[in-house]
Amino acid sequence: MELLDPRNDFLFKRIFGSEENRDVLLAFLNRTFDEAGKPTLSEIILLNPYTDKDSPRDKQSILDIKARTTEGEIINVEMQLFNKYDTEKRTLFYWSKQYGSQLVEGQSYSSLKRCITINILNFSFLPNDRYHNVFHLREDQTGIPLIDDIEIHMLELPKLEEREVSLEEGGLANWLLFLKGANPDKWEVLTMNEPKLKKAMTTLEFLSQDREARMQYEARQKYLHDEASLMEAAKNAEIYGFKTGLESGIRQGIEQGIEQGIEKGKQQGIEQGIEQGRQQGIEEEKKQTARKLLALGLELSTIAGVSGLSMDEIRRLQNE
């Protein structure tokens, strides 16, 4: 039997976001928070549990998982199979909608509860080698928190390799290796210290054999691939447009620069020609003055003083 890919967001919600598998989601969340040094949860309430209305064919569907803790904190979990770009802005946008939607008319800001976003990414995003990164709102120099209401987890599957973790120890890595598509031969090792992970695996096996679930999965997979192809094409078109515009701008700049250079050269040539002609006229006038004084038989030194020519130049005129 060929297993379906649990990274498909439709299938991910079937496994982790259904009421019957709420304990599976709770175990996954606790492993995520435990690795980040956060207290574990005792219970969660699903705010948007999987139903038949979560159609994989609906292009507007965002098949995320929303849950609330007993303290009122809201948790959002989303699987992102392909890079939709602007991940950080998209994350903040959805976090802000989640945070602001808590308030109803007449409520004070103090009633707002902490919102936690967990993004599971099937692509590398952050410039480090950590597969689990956690973000808060902190002061740059001292690290003190402004407020603890924002918490964002980025789980990057490509950065997780089986050889880098001890499968027997259990923990978040084992859950992510399952999602990443670990060989079923290693499932028993993965579940040794993760009993709830066994239930997730059983659910995946069941759905992989269910004809209707497989059809819905394939429909969603096709949509996700089509969406990724369109986004890639748009990105390439944007890059091509930028490159073409840059080349056109450079070419126009060079042509304009050449034209401006020619005009400037012409102007400078004219100015230099005028100046050169003026200097030559002055020199010729000096020589004419010296010739007239030589004809009068004046001393060479006197002629040099009057004409402004050097003694050698006057001697050359005398010898002509």
Secondary structure, DSSP 8 states (H G I E B T S, - for coil): -----TTSHHHHHHHHSSGGGHHHHHHHHHHHHHHTT----S-EEESS---TT--TT-TT----EEEEETTS-EEEEEEESS--S-HHHHHHHHHHHHHHTT--TT--GGG---EEEEEEESS--SSSS-SEEEEEEE-TTT--EEEEEEEEEEEEGGG--GGGS-GGG-SHHHHHHHHHT--GGGHHHHTTT-HHHHHHHHHHHHHHH-HHHHHHHHHHHHHHHHHHHHHHHHHHHHHHHHHHHHHHHHHHHHHHHHHHHHHHHHHHHHHHHHHHHHHHHHHHHHHHHHHHHHHTT--HHHHHHHH---HHHHHHHHH-
